Every structure is written in C-alpha cells, then in structure tokens.
Amino acid sequence: MTIEFYKYQGTGNDFIMLDNTSGQHDNLSIEEIQKMCDRKFGIGADGLIRIDQHAQVDFQMTYYNADGTQSFCGNGARCAVAFAGFLGLLKSAQTEFIAIDGKHQAWLCQEEVKLKMADVLPIKVLDAAFELHTGSPHYVILDDNHQSDHVLALGREIRYSPSYKTQGINVNLLSVGQNSIRVATYERGVENETLSCGTGVTAAALVVAQLQKIPQGSLDIQTKGGQLKVQWQQRADGSYTEVYLIGPAISVYKGNYLL
C-alpha cells in the first residue's frame, strides 16, 4: 500500500501530515505510525498528524507522538492549520478546529500561525522546578546547560522518575539571560530531545512571567530550531488565559511511503 504524505516543520519540530478527509487512513495502526516516524527505517518525524473533516469546525487534527501515543502538540497544531489551509479546509484566515484537548482558534498568515492555547491552571512550584499543563504536562527547571547529552540525560532521569514514569512528562531546561530566553526540551512520546516544543515553549514563557511578575505580555523564546513568541494574561487566581503561541509553520516536501 502506498501512502501519500506531506512533511511540515515548526522551528525544527517535524511532522508527517496525512490528509484523511476521505477516511483513507482511518485504520492506520500504532505500529505503522511508529514505523513511519522512525528516522532510520521510515520517513522520520517527531510525530504524525491526521487531518479529518468535522461538521462543526473547519477540521479535526489527531496528533500521534513518534511512539504512537496521542497528545496535544503546539507546534503540530500550528502545522496542522497550515496544512489544512493548503487542503482548502479553512473558510478564512481565522479558523477553528478540534484537537485532543478541545476546540482551538488560530490565524494563518502566509507561513506564520498564531494559535490560541487552552487556559492554563496555576503553576505548581516544586523544590527546584515548576510543573504545569499547557495542553501537555511539562516540568520546567532553570538550567543553562543545553548541550544535547545533558538535556537527554536529565530529561530521561526526570521523565522516568517514580513521580512521572507511568504518565510521562516533558522536561524543559530554561535559561534566562539579559538579552535572550532559551529553552531545550526532552519530549515524552518521542523520548528524545526535539529541536522545539510548542507547549514546552509556552510553559517556559509562563514560568518566566511568574518569576518576573509579568501579569500580561509577550515573550520571544529561542529554541534550537528557531524563535517562537508567547502571549498571555494572568488571572487573579494565578491561572492564565488568552495564551497564544506564534511562529512559523513550513511545508518541507511531499512524498509517497510504501507501507
């Protein structure tokens, strides 16, 4: 069987995109998704996104991590909007779509997508880190060492610790300098460092906002794959609303995969 696919990336976070508007990929198995995402034996990607029609909104996205588990993905959602635009599913530059965590709004402007994230509950302050849920669970720790071997070792140590082993957690190393804010992320489901993580960048930005007591604003966050912008408003109870993730969503190539 031959599968037509498209490859998209958002600041280096790369995804296999499948047009499922005719239902042709409804029965794609977890094993087949894992194989397609494998960088040695398949196409290679951080995840796979299936685009379906939906009666109430422009489209529905289903996101699979490279290991076949489902979650929400910020960069993946931005790429899904760009791909849905390419497929002609958007009624206008402003769109609504359904993901695993509910309904989202987004705005497509050429190769940039502004994505409205779900509201975020107050940040949980741990002994030397922060925990929050920005569509996916995130652990944020202040650490200036973003060498890949360190990110991988520390990420695995925290992700597979007793507190998080069963459900998993994404681990973000946050560095706050005078002129830049950098983040490196170990992603559960990929079980490796990725060049960028949209929900991780969002989590990092909100941690900086809390540390610096910024109730409303925007921050530019640098990842190894490029720069993303996060906007937010903090409520009186410490939760966050009007959270937006903004950045590029780029089509890379189209291909056919022999399954």
N, C-alpha and C positions, 0 to 999 in steps of 0.2 A: 504494500500500500504506500502511496506517495502522499505526503502532507505538504501543502503549500504554507509557508510561514514567512513572517517578516521579523526582522531584528531591530529593536529600538534600544536606546540608552538615554538615561538621565544622569548627567555628571558621572558617567562611568558605571553606573548601576545598570546592567544589561538584561534584556528580557526577550524571550521568544513570544511573538504575538500571533495568535490564531483567530481568524475570522470564523466564528461559529454561528453566524446569523442564519444559516440554513440547517443547523443542528448536526453538521457532519462530524463534529468532534465530541459529541455527547458521551461516547463510550471510551474515550481515551483513558487508559489505566494509569495508576500511580507509577507502576514500573516503566511504562512508556514515557511518562513525563520525566522521571528520573534519568532515563537513557538520553532523552533529547537534551536535557540540561547538562549532561556530562561533558566536560571540556576536552576529554580525551577520546571518548567513544561516541559522542553525539554532536549536536550543534554547539553546545556550550552556552550557559547563561546562569545568572543568579536566580532566575525564576521564569515561569511561563504564565502568560496571561491569555485567557479566553474571553472573547467579546461576544455577547449574546444580545439579541433583541429583547426589549422589555416593553410591556404595554403602557406603563405609567411614566417612564422617563426615557431619555434618549437611548440608553443602553445599560447593560449589566456587565460588570467585569468580575471574573473569578481569577484570583491570584494563587498560584502554587509556588512555594519555595522549591529550590532545586531538589530537595528530598521528597517532594510530593505533598508536603503538608500545606494546608491553606492558612492564610492570614491576610491582614491588610498591609499594603506596601505603598508608601507615599510617592516615591519615585515611579513605581509601577503604575500607580493611578494616574500620574501626570502623563506617562507614556501611553496609557490606555486612552486618555482623552485625545491625544494627538492622533493615535491610530484610528479611533472612532471617527474623527474628523476626516481622515483620509478615506475611510469607508463610506462617507456621506451620511453618517447617522446623526449628526448634530443639526438641530434646527436653526441654530445661530452660534455666534462665538461664545455665548454663555450656555452652559449645558448642565443638566442634572443626570446623575447616574447612580446605580446601586452597586455597592461593594459589600463585603462580608460584615462590615460594621454599620451598615445602613446607607442612607442617602447622602450624596455629596454634590456640591456645586463646584464648577470650575469654569475658567475663562481661557480660551485658546487664542493666542495672538502670534501668528506665524509659528516659530519654533519655541515659543515660551508658553508655559502653562502655569496659571495661578489656581491652586487647589485649596478649597476650604476644607479644613480638617474637622474632625469631631471635637466637641468640647472636651477639655482635659480636667480631670479631678485634681485637687490639691496635691502637690508634690510631697512624697514621703521622704523625710530626711533620715538617713541611716547614719551609722557611726562615722563613716568616711566617704559616703556616697549618697546618691539620690535615686529614687525609684518612682517611675511614673508610666502612664499608659497613654500613648499618643496614636492609638489605632492598633499598636502592638506594644508589648511590655518592654520597657527599657530601664537599664541600670546605667547611671552616669557617674563617672569618677574623674576627679581632676588629676590629670597625668599628662606631662609634656612629652613623654617618650612615645612617639608614634611610629617607631621602627616596626616593620611588619612582624618580625619574630616576637617582639614584646606584646603587640596587640593580639596576636594569635594565642600566645601562652596565657596571658592574663584573661583574655576573653573566654578561653576554654575552662580555665580554673573557676571563674565565676559562674559561667553558664552551666557547668556540670557539678557545681557545689550542691550540698543537700537541699538548700532552700529553693533552688531553681531547676534541679535535674529533671524532674518529671515534665513540667510545662515548658521549660526553657525560658531564656530571657536574652535580649540583645544587649550587648555591652559596649558602651561608648566611652572612649578616652577623650576628655575635654581639656583643651589648652586655651587659656585666656591671656592674651598678650595686650600690650598697649595699642597696637595697630591692627590686630587680627584675632579672630576666634577660629580655632581649628578643632576638628573632631575626626576621630578614626573609630570605625565600628566593626565589631565582630557580630555577625548575624546568625541567630539560630535559624535552623532550616537550611541555610547554606553551609553552616558550621565552618565558617572561614571569615577572614576579613573581606569586606567588599570596599570598592573604591568610594562608595557613597551610600547613605541610607537616609531616605527622606524622613521617616518617622523618628530616626535617631537624631538627625539634624534638628528637627522640631523639638525633641526632648532636650537636647543640649541648649538650644536657644532659650527655652523656658527656665532651665536651671540658671543660666546666666541672668535672666530677667529677675529671678528671685534673689540671687546673690547680690545683685547690684540695685535691687529695689526699684525696678522699672515696671510700673503697672501697665503701661501701654506703649507700644512702639514697634520697631522692626530692627532686625539684626542680620548682617551678612555673615554666613558661616562658610568657612573654607573646608572642603573635603579633599581627599587625594584625587578625586575625579573632577573637581570644579567647585564653583561657588553657588550656594543657594541662599535665598532670603526667606526669613520667617517673620510674620507679623502676628500680633496678639493683643488681647485686652484681658486684664485680670479682674475678676470679680472680688467683692468684699470678703467672700468666704475662702479666697485663695485659689479657687478654680479659674480656668482660662476659657475664654470664648473668643469668637472672631479670630480663630487661628488659621493662618494661611501659609502655605508652602509654595514658593515661587522659584521657577528655574527652567532650564532648557529641557526639551523632550525631542530627541533627534532620531529620525529614521536612518538606519545604517545600511541595510540591504534586504533583498527578498531572495528566497531560495525554496528548494524542494527537498524534503527529507524522506529517505526511503526507510520506512518503519519495518 
